[in-house]
Amino acid sequence: MPKILILTAGFGEGHNAAARNLAAAVVAQAGPEAAPVADLFALASPRLNELSRRGYLALINRAPRVWSRFYGWVDRRAVFPRHLWFLRREQRALATLLERERPTAVCSAYPVYGFLADALAAAGVLRVPYYHLVTDSISINSLWTRPACAGWFVPNPETAGVLQGMGVPAARLHDYGFPVPAFFAQHPELAPPDLATGARPRVLFIIHSGVHQAEATARRLLTDTDWELTLAVGRDEALRQRLQHAARARPFPTTVLGWTDQVPRLLLSHHVVISKAGGATTQEAIAAHCPMVVNQIVPGQEEGNYELLRRRGIGAHARTPEDVLTVLRLAFADHGAHWRRWHQALVPLARREAAARIAAHVLAAGTVVPIVTPASAHP
């Protein structure tokens, strides 16, 4: 029976979202036991992993320049495999998983795991295809290309071009898109009302922890616009209560949400989303044909997400509450003429069936294949 071991890590929601959505697609095609998902860091050292995750979030939110320098240093220096001993527990955890699950292929949404797979393949422990599920766009760290790999699944043609320039063989690049939830493909009927008929614009604001001036932006939207607003604040209950109180006297349709699993539905039913340029949010907005106004970009991996939108002429980067309102007013002016250009540019970029295509590819892989290393793997 086919079984795909899917690896993820808790350092950014893009990795977990890609792994979760791919697993759902594999299960849909091969059965309920066909897609075990594992976070090797959480398995090997749960306490250290939790501390590391908190440190990562604090760094990207409070000291983004420090994170940018670290990200660039890792990209330039061949830290792995020379210092693979740092990850000996994670390597043992992967070896245990391979023995227990006996997968027919492995697919990883986190680049560092490729070095562990390299070592286990050399030792004869890993004898099935190992794939990278690339969750970033354009600004690709060399960690994605240094380990040996049977293939790379990439989210868009721009990223495929970058990886090819880094030495990845074109034959091993599979431009299927980012694996988004099946909900997008299953509900083509969902769409916001037509602005050309005079419909009121619908704006979704996804508030992430640590985003500068997020609450100030939300309050400006509540007081200075007549648009339909949905504010999703995640698990910040105090912020949810403050914004709910501020919205009580607003005469226009307003919804303030805490944590929700309805983001795909919300993206499909709103004209614009305001959010940081996270990997999962950006790709889900693309799948929903919902233009983004980006209010934060984490240096490194998120720079490429916004660059993809910029190259395609979609949305904008708005750093302040006033910038956000200015951009949206321009987009909605003249019955949404500018917004329609954004929307039309998103359509060819969306890959709503990406998860199903990647699942079918990996499920069809043989049980033993040669591992191919890109030209840049051993500089």
FIDRENMAR-132319 format. One record per residue (C-alpha): residue number from 1; residue in one letter; x, y, z. Coordinates in nm, 4 decimals. Layout:
{NUM A {X Y Z}};
...
//
This chain:
{1 M {0.0000 0.0000 0.0000}};
{2 P {0.1363 0.3475 -0.0823}};
{3 K {0.2279 0.5645 0.2130}};
{4 I {0.3826 0.9125 0.2023}};
{5 L {0.5719 1.0351 0.5091}};
{6 I {0.5285 1.4131 0.5216}};
{7 L {0.7724 1.6215 0.7264}};
{8 T {0.7086 1.9697 0.8619}};
{9 A {0.8340 2.2142 1.1258}};
{10 G {0.6688 2.4791 1.3393}};
{11 F {0.8863 2.7696 1.2233}};
{12 G {0.6308 2.9542 1.0121}};
{13 E {0.2774 2.8521 0.9264}};
{14 G {0.3616 2.7979 0.5594}};
{15 H {0.5435 2.4724 0.6361}};
{16 N {0.2594 2.3313 0.8459}};
{17 A {-0.0107 2.4450 0.6032}};
{18 A {0.1638 2.2880 0.3041}};
{19 A {0.2179 1.9602 0.4915}};
{20 R {-0.1388 1.9511 0.6223}};
{21 N {-0.2958 2.0199 0.2832}};
{22 L {-0.0740 1.7693 0.1034}};
{23 A {-0.1590 1.5052 0.3639}};
{24 A {-0.5301 1.5653 0.3082}};
{25 A {-0.4828 1.5206 -0.0668}};
{26 V {-0.2848 1.1978 -0.0202}};
{27 V {-0.5522 1.0606 0.2132}};
{28 A {-0.8231 1.1486 -0.0389}};
{29 Q {-0.6402 0.9484 -0.3061}};
{30 A {-0.4887 0.6597 -0.1096}};
{31 G {-0.6815 0.6115 0.2145}};
{32 P {-0.6789 0.7267 0.5786}};
{33 E {-0.3430 0.5726 0.6769}};
{34 A {-0.1500 0.6907 0.3718}};
{35 A {-0.0114 1.0244 0.4953}};
{36 P {0.1541 1.0348 0.8404}};
{37 V {0.2765 1.3880 0.9207}};
{38 A {0.5681 1.4502 1.1558}};
{39 D {0.7576 1.7443 1.3013}};
{40 L {1.1043 1.6017 1.3705}};
{41 F {1.2005 1.8892 1.6006}};
{42 A {0.8898 1.8369 1.8136}};
{43 L {0.9471 1.4610 1.8228}};
{44 A {1.3165 1.4771 1.9092}};
{45 S {1.3226 1.7631 2.1636}};
{46 P {0.9733 1.8929 2.2449}};
{47 R {1.0789 2.1443 2.5119}};
{48 L {1.3688 2.2818 2.3095}};
{49 N {1.1447 2.2973 2.0035}};
{50 E {0.8865 2.5058 2.1888}};
{51 L {1.1536 2.7447 2.3163}};
{52 S {1.3027 2.7704 1.9676}};
{53 R {0.9623 2.8449 1.8140}};
{54 R {0.8979 3.1219 2.0646}};
{55 G {1.2434 3.2641 2.0034}};
{56 Y {1.1865 3.2562 1.6268}};
{57 L {0.8543 3.4416 1.6580}};
{58 A {1.0056 3.6996 1.8925}};
{59 L {1.2971 3.7535 1.6561}};
{60 I {1.0953 3.8054 1.3379}};
{61 N {0.8500 4.0377 1.5145}};
{62 R {1.0804 4.2378 1.7414}};
{63 A {1.4193 4.2207 1.5705}};
{64 P {1.3586 4.1557 1.1988}};
{65 R {1.6985 4.2971 1.1007}};
{66 V {1.8738 4.0455 1.3240}};
{67 W {1.6686 3.7682 1.1654}};
{68 S {1.7536 3.9002 0.8187}};
{69 R {2.1275 3.8859 0.8926}};
{70 F {2.0984 3.5333 1.0314}};
{71 Y {1.8899 3.4188 0.7322}};
{72 G {2.1487 3.5621 0.4932}};
{73 W {2.4368 3.4044 0.6856}};
{74 V {2.2756 3.0588 0.6664}};
{75 D {2.2157 3.1117 0.2955}};
{76 R {2.5809 3.1962 0.2277}};
{77 R {2.7554 2.9510 0.4589}};
{78 A {2.7512 2.5748 0.4154}};
{79 V {2.6493 2.5163 0.7779}};
{80 F {2.5177 2.1718 0.6850}};
{81 P {2.6213 1.8960 0.6398}};
{82 R {2.9432 1.9942 0.8213}};
{83 H {2.7589 2.0496 1.1475}};
{84 L {2.4912 1.7869 1.1089}};
{85 W {2.5736 1.6574 1.4559}};
{86 F {2.3565 1.9445 1.5844}};
{87 L {2.0590 1.7480 1.4537}};
{88 R {2.1561 1.3966 1.5662}};
{89 R {1.8332 1.3576 1.7671}};
{90 E {1.6234 1.4634 1.4712}};
{91 Q {1.8158 1.2221 1.2488}};
{92 R {1.7423 0.9363 1.4890}};
{93 A {1.3761 1.0414 1.4964}};
{94 L {1.3596 1.0272 1.1158}};
{95 A {1.5282 0.6847 1.1097}};
{96 T {1.2724 0.5584 1.3619}};
{97 L {0.9852 0.6944 1.1542}};
{98 L {1.1175 0.5301 0.8393}};
{99 E {1.1433 0.1963 1.0169}};
{100 R {0.7975 0.2248 1.1738}};
{101 E {0.5991 0.3739 0.8866}};
{102 R {0.7857 0.2131 0.5941}};
{103 P {0.6768 0.4851 0.3496}};
{104 T {0.6948 0.4528 -0.0266}};
{105 A {0.8145 0.8156 -0.0471}};
{106 V {0.9024 1.1078 0.1792}};
{107 C {0.8001 1.4694 0.1165}};
{108 S {0.9412 1.7520 0.3292}};
{109 A {0.8076 2.1052 0.3666}};
{110 Y {1.1152 2.2121 0.5654}};
{111 P {1.4558 2.2384 0.3927}};
{112 V {1.6898 2.1341 0.6745}};
{113 Y {1.5456 1.7821 0.6808}};
{114 G {1.7033 1.7193 0.3415}};
{115 F {2.0456 1.6931 0.5055}};
{116 L {1.9163 1.4274 0.7437}};
{117 A {1.7727 1.2377 0.4477}};
{118 D {2.1110 1.2625 0.2710}};
{119 A {2.2877 1.1035 0.5662}};
{120 L {2.0297 0.8269 0.6041}};
{121 A {2.0379 0.7544 0.2305}};
{122 A {2.4169 0.7200 0.2439}};
{123 A {2.3754 0.4751 0.5326}};
{124 G {2.1199 0.2703 0.3408}};
{125 V {1.8362 0.3601 0.5803}};
{126 L {1.6438 0.5780 0.3338}};
{127 R {1.5771 0.3914 0.0082}};
{128 V {1.2666 0.5656 -0.1220}};
{129 P {1.2208 0.8943 -0.3110}};
{130 Y {1.2727 1.2086 -0.1059}};
{131 Y {1.1033 1.5278 -0.2281}};
{132 H {1.1264 1.8919 -0.1292}};
{133 L {0.7967 2.0780 -0.1036}};
{134 V {0.9218 2.4357 -0.1446}};
{135 T {0.7043 2.6754 0.0554}};
{136 D {0.8813 3.0018 -0.0341}};
{137 S {0.8671 3.2102 -0.3503}};
{138 I {1.1620 3.3712 -0.5335}};
{139 S {1.3812 3.4475 -0.2274}};
{140 I {1.5018 3.0895 -0.1932}};
{141 N {1.7567 2.9969 0.0716}};
{142 S {2.0320 2.7624 -0.0447}};
{143 L {1.9181 2.5150 0.2225}};
{144 W {1.6520 2.4077 -0.0268}};
{145 T {1.9084 2.3103 -0.2913}};
{146 R {2.2134 2.1767 -0.1072}};
{147 P {2.0757 1.8343 -0.0025}};
{148 A {2.0245 1.5589 -0.2578}};
{149 C {1.6671 1.5181 -0.3720}};
{150 A {1.4477 1.3200 -0.6101}};
{151 G {1.2454 1.6291 -0.6999}};
{152 W {1.1334 1.9769 -0.6017}};
{153 F {0.7692 2.0904 -0.6011}};
{154 V {0.7562 2.4678 -0.6468}};
{155 P {0.4703 2.7178 -0.6120}};
{156 N {0.5143 2.9206 -0.9318}};
{157 P {0.7259 2.9613 -1.2487}};
{158 E {0.9297 3.2441 -1.0976}};
{159 T {1.0508 3.0179 -0.8186}};
{160 A {1.1248 2.7369 -1.0632}};
{161 G {1.3490 2.9771 -1.2544}};
{162 V {1.5345 3.0771 -0.9385}};
{163 L {1.5971 2.7156 -0.8394}};
{164 Q {1.7144 2.6256 -1.1873}};
{165 G {1.9611 2.9143 -1.1680}};
{166 M {2.0861 2.7677 -0.8376}};
{167 G {2.1714 2.4404 -1.0090}};
{168 V {1.8574 2.2310 -0.9699}};
{169 P {1.8036 2.0168 -1.2829}};
{170 A {1.5009 2.1323 -1.4805}};
{171 A {1.3771 1.7740 -1.5099}};
{172 R {1.3486 1.7542 -1.1309}};
{173 L {1.1444 2.0752 -1.0977}};
{174 H {0.7670 2.0340 -1.0805}};
{175 D {0.5773 2.3619 -1.1057}};
{176 Y {0.2454 2.2412 -0.9627}};
{177 G {0.1753 2.5284 -0.7257}};
{178 F {0.1486 2.5575 -0.3477}};
{179 P {-0.0772 2.2935 -0.1860}};
{180 V {-0.3769 2.4918 -0.0622}};
{181 P {-0.6899 2.3414 0.0986}};
{182 A {-0.9227 2.1495 -0.1337}};
{183 F {-1.1964 2.3943 -0.0304}};
{184 F {-1.0807 2.6395 -0.2979}};
{185 A {-1.1307 2.3912 -0.5818}};
{186 Q {-1.4542 2.2600 -0.4327}};
{187 H {-1.6272 2.5989 -0.4133}};
{188 P {-1.5839 2.7883 -0.7412}};
{189 E {-1.9231 2.9506 -0.6814}};
{190 L {-1.7962 3.1589 -0.3888}};
{191 A {-1.7025 3.5152 -0.4848}};
{192 P {-1.7522 3.8657 -0.3466}};
{193 P {-2.0300 4.0811 -0.4932}};
{194 D {-1.9601 4.2674 -0.8176}};
{195 L {-1.8182 4.6133 -0.7486}};
{196 A {-1.9228 4.7238 -1.0975}};
{197 T {-2.2865 4.7062 -0.9876}};
{198 G {-2.2219 4.9356 -0.6912}};
{199 A {-2.1750 4.6639 -0.4281}};
{200 R {-2.0078 4.7639 -0.1054}};
{201 P {-1.6406 4.6512 -0.0917}};
{202 R {-1.5598 4.3675 0.1474}};
{203 V {-1.2262 4.3899 0.3287}};
{204 L {-1.0708 4.1088 0.5331}};
{205 F {-0.7986 4.2038 0.7807}};
{206 I {-0.5994 3.9078 0.9193}};
{207 I {-0.4124 4.0413 1.2208}};
{208 H {-0.0924 3.8542 1.3072}};
{209 S {0.0868 3.8889 1.6387}};
{210 G {0.3669 4.1401 1.6332}};
{211 V {0.2534 4.3321 1.3247}};
{212 H {0.3355 4.6995 1.3777}};
{213 Q {0.0317 4.9312 1.3965}};
{214 A {-0.2157 4.6464 1.3368}};
{215 E {-0.4665 4.7694 1.5938}};
{216 A {-0.4327 5.1273 1.4712}};
{217 T {-0.5057 5.0087 1.1168}};
{218 A {-0.8124 4.8171 1.2341}};
{219 R {-0.9473 5.1212 1.4153}};
{220 R {-0.8970 5.3424 1.1104}};
{221 L {-1.0885 5.0909 0.8997}};
{222 L {-1.3713 5.0915 1.1553}};
{223 T {-1.4015 5.4689 1.1821}};
{224 D {-1.2994 5.6039 0.8405}};
{225 T {-1.4691 5.3689 0.5908}};
{226 D {-1.8146 5.2445 0.4953}};
{227 W {-1.6893 4.9074 0.3659}};
{228 E {-1.7948 4.5674 0.4961}};
{229 L {-1.5194 4.4582 0.7347}};
{230 T {-1.4079 4.1252 0.8763}};
{231 L {-1.1313 4.1464 1.1363}};
{232 A {-0.9681 3.8156 1.2293}};
{233 V {-0.7433 3.8589 1.5314}};
{234 G {-0.6369 3.5000 1.5983}};
{235 R {-0.5915 3.4007 1.9623}};
{236 D {-0.5513 3.7542 2.0993}};
{237 E {-0.8702 3.7626 2.3056}};
{238 A {-0.7972 4.1034 2.4565}};
{239 L {-0.7600 4.2594 2.1128}};
{240 R {-1.0772 4.0878 1.9918}};
{241 Q {-1.2746 4.2412 2.2789}};
{242 R {-1.1299 4.5883 2.2197}};
{243 L {-1.2136 4.5815 1.8496}};
{244 Q {-1.5587 4.4373 1.9143}};
{245 H {-1.6284 4.7253 2.1495}};
{246 A {-1.5001 4.9760 1.8920}};
{247 A {-1.7227 4.8215 1.6223}};
{248 R {-2.0488 4.8309 1.8204}};
{249 A {-2.1575 5.1731 1.7007}};
{250 R {-2.0478 5.1188 1.3406}};
{251 P {-2.3529 5.1317 1.1084}};
{252 F {-2.1903 4.9175 0.8378}};
{253 P {-2.1543 4.5350 0.8331}};
{254 T {-1.8683 4.4354 1.0636}};
{255 T {-1.7476 4.1013 1.1993}};
{256 V {-1.4729 4.0577 1.4581}};
{257 L {-1.3414 3.7025 1.4836}};
{258 G {-1.0976 3.5273 1.7135}};
{259 W {-0.9250 3.2137 1.5902}};
{260 T {-1.1070 3.0666 1.2899}};
{261 D {-1.0685 2.7748 1.0518}};
{262 Q {-1.2784 2.9542 0.7892}};
{263 V {-1.0000 3.1566 0.6259}};
{264 P {-1.0453 2.9937 0.2812}};
{265 R {-1.4159 3.0826 0.2820}};
{266 L {-1.3384 3.4355 0.3999}};
{267 L {-1.0753 3.4878 0.1290}};
{268 L {-1.3149 3.3687 -0.1423}};
{269 S {-1.5924 3.6005 -0.0245}};
{270 H {-1.3917 3.9234 0.0237}};
{271 H {-1.2496 4.1635 -0.2330}};
{272 V {-0.9178 4.2292 -0.0552}};
{273 V {-0.7193 4.0856 0.2342}};
{274 I {-0.4805 4.2888 0.4504}};
{275 S {-0.2110 4.0659 0.5974}};
{276 K {0.1588 4.0055 0.6468}};
{277 A {0.3231 3.8262 0.3547}};
{278 G {0.3305 3.4824 0.5159}};
{279 G {0.3743 3.1835 0.2877}};
{280 A {0.0383 3.0187 0.3592}};
{281 T {-0.1676 3.3397 0.3632}};
{282 T {-0.0133 3.4679 0.0405}};
{283 Q {-0.0706 3.1413 -0.1439}};
{284 E {-0.4264 3.1034 -0.0153}};
{285 A {-0.5062 3.4604 -0.1195}};
{286 I {-0.3727 3.3794 -0.4666}};
{287 A {-0.5885 3.0655 -0.4822}};
{288 A {-0.8915 3.2714 -0.3799}};
{289 H {-0.8180 3.5409 -0.6421}};
{290 C {-0.8205 3.7828 -0.3465}};
{291 P {-0.5639 4.0649 -0.3874}};
{292 M {-0.3393 4.1381 -0.0885}};
{293 V {-0.2423 4.4607 0.0771}};
{294 V {0.0727 4.3558 0.2625}};
{295 N {0.1318 4.5341 0.5926}};
{296 Q {0.4435 4.3451 0.7051}};
{297 I {0.7224 4.1514 0.5345}};
{298 V {0.9554 3.9349 0.7425}};
{299 P {1.3037 3.9731 0.5873}};
{300 G {1.4241 3.6668 0.4036}};
{301 Q {1.1568 3.4144 0.3112}};
{302 E {0.8615 3.6576 0.3015}};
{303 E {1.0371 3.9064 0.0750}};
{304 G {0.9905 3.6699 -0.2166}};
{305 N {0.6196 3.6288 -0.1435}};
{306 Y {0.5611 4.0002 -0.1855}};
{307 E {0.8019 4.0190 -0.4798}};
{308 L {0.5857 3.7624 -0.6595}};
{309 L {0.2806 3.9861 -0.6144}};
{310 R {0.4749 4.2983 -0.7139}};
{311 R {0.6014 4.1413 -1.0371}};
{312 R {0.2494 4.0380 -1.1292}};
{313 G {0.1073 4.3828 -1.0499}};
{314 I {-0.1125 4.2592 -0.7661}};
{315 G {-0.1923 4.4512 -0.4482}};
{316 A {0.0529 4.6733 -0.2653}};
{317 H {0.2842 4.7085 0.0326}};
{318 A {0.1311 4.9536 0.2828}};
{319 R {0.3403 5.0233 0.5924}};
{320 T {0.1088 5.2569 0.7864}};
{321 P {-0.2655 5.2746 0.8547}};
{322 E {-0.2910 5.5767 0.6258}};
{323 D {-0.1102 5.3899 0.3470}};
{324 V {-0.3528 5.0977 0.3817}};
{325 L {-0.6568 5.3221 0.3458}};
{326 T {-0.5038 5.5156 0.0564}};
{327 V {-0.4288 5.1969 -0.1375}};
{328 L {-0.7762 5.0530 -0.0792}};
{329 R {-0.9549 5.3731 -0.1745}};
{330 L {-0.7615 5.3755 -0.5009}};
{331 A {-0.8476 5.0092 -0.5626}};
{332 F {-1.2213 5.0585 -0.5030}};
{333 A {-1.2543 5.3915 -0.6884}};
{334 D {-1.4554 5.4010 -1.0114}};
{335 H {-1.6529 5.0903 -0.9128}};
{336 G {-1.3348 4.8917 -0.8495}};
{337 A {-1.1550 4.9520 -1.1806}};
{338 H {-0.8081 4.9136 -1.0244}};
{339 W {-0.9200 4.6201 -0.8124}};
{340 R {-1.0343 4.4351 -1.1263}};
{341 R {-0.6842 4.4614 -1.2721}};
{342 W {-0.5440 4.3058 -0.9561}};
{343 H {-0.8062 4.0320 -0.9627}};
{344 Q {-0.7469 3.9449 -1.3275}};
{345 A {-0.3707 3.9208 -1.2682}};
{346 L {-0.4302 3.6628 -0.9944}};
{347 V {-0.6301 3.4198 -1.2062}};
{348 P {-0.3394 3.2668 -1.4073}};
{349 L {-0.1269 3.2424 -1.0919}};
{350 A {-0.3800 3.0396 -0.8905}};
{351 R {-0.3307 2.6596 -0.8707}};
{352 R {-0.6265 2.5312 -0.6716}};
{353 E {-0.5523 2.1668 -0.7614}};
{354 A {-0.1855 2.1816 -0.6554}};
{355 A {-0.2181 1.9512 -0.3542}};
{356 A {-0.3949 1.6837 -0.5599}};
{357 R {-0.1329 1.7026 -0.8351}};
{358 I {0.1591 1.6761 -0.5924}};
{359 A {-0.0101 1.3872 -0.4116}};
{360 A {-0.0646 1.1980 -0.7372}};
{361 H {0.2984 1.2527 -0.8403}};
{362 V {0.4453 1.1285 -0.5115}};
{363 L {0.2056 0.8351 -0.4852}};
{364 A {0.3086 0.7238 -0.8330}};
{365 A {0.6802 0.7309 -0.7461}};
{366 G {0.8686 0.4014 -0.7324}};
{367 T {0.9936 0.2598 -0.4048}};
{368 V {1.3607 0.2961 -0.4961}};
{369 V {1.5020 0.5755 -0.7158}};
{370 P {1.8427 0.7338 -0.7578}};
{371 I {1.8940 1.0487 -0.5520}};
{372 V {2.0113 1.3394 -0.7676}};
{373 T {2.2142 1.6240 -0.6274}};
{374 P {2.1929 1.9678 -0.7970}};
{375 A {2.5083 2.1229 -0.9353}};
{376 S {2.5248 2.3698 -0.6473}};
{377 A {2.4954 2.1052 -0.3750}};
{378 H {2.8696 2.0718 -0.3132}};
{379 P {3.0335 2.4035 -0.3960}};
//
